[in-house]
């Protein structure tokens, strides 16, 4: 009886061993992935922060190619923003990220920020109106004169009587911001 018991035990151990070896070597357990990677290629001239859906993923990167892993699948907005601000360089694309690697190409360009300037001239004569030493209006009466798409920053405005500065002159240096700006001149 010992011999039969020994054979049955050995046979059971052998069968379990074969199944154990077979299961661990032949079956791959695959867990579905719901993330992918994004390969971002940036052209440009300076350093950029790279964002995915408004969250900074990489900072202070020179133009080149970078891979960002573990991005949830679905539509994602990829941005490159100059480290000094959007006005110096900005690019954005919305792409569909799938499992695997998705490519996106960004070329950050400066965004011009401008404002509108209303130059209000008070006086009884005709005037030439200048901005930064460039004549913008010639031989105009007093009133409001509008300049569109003026870049933000400091600008120098002048109203000069058409007979010469000795007959009427006024100037003002003003910081122009985006939106509406008023300059008042009393030549």
NORDAZI-V96354 format. One record per backbone hydrogen bond with DSSP energy under -0.5 kcal/mol. CO is the residue of the C=O (numbers start at 1). NH is the residue of the N-H. If there is no record, write none. Layout:
BEGIN
co:nh
CO:NH
CO:NH
END
This chain:
BEGIN
co:nh
1:5
2:6
3:7
4:8
5:9
6:10
7:11
8:12
9:13
10:14
11:15
12:16
13:17
14:18
15:19
16:20
17:21
18:22
19:23
20:24
21:25
22:26
23:27
26:28
27:29
28:30
29:31
30:32
34:73
36:71
37:102
38:40
38:68
39:41
39:104
40:42
40:66
41:106
42:64
43:108
46:63
47:83
48:61
49:51
49:81
50:57
50:58
51:79
52:55
54:56
55:52
58:50
61:48
64:42
66:40
67:69
68:38
70:72
71:36
74:97
76:78
76:95
77:53
78:93
79:51
80:91
81:49
82:85
85:88
85:89
86:89
86:111
89:82
90:109
91:80
93:78
93:95
95:76
95:97
96:98
97:74
100:37
102:39
104:41
106:43
109:90
110:112
112:114
113:152
114:179
115:150
116:118
116:181
117:119
117:147
118:120
118:183
119:121
119:145
120:185
121:143
126:162
127:140
128:160
129:136
129:137
130:158
131:134
134:131
137:129
140:127
143:121
143:145
145:119
147:117
149:151
150:115
153:176
155:157
155:174
156:132
157:172
158:130
159:170
160:128
161:164
164:167
164:168
168:161
170:159
172:157
172:174
174:155
174:176
175:177
176:153
179:116
181:118
183:120
183:185
185:122
187:169
END
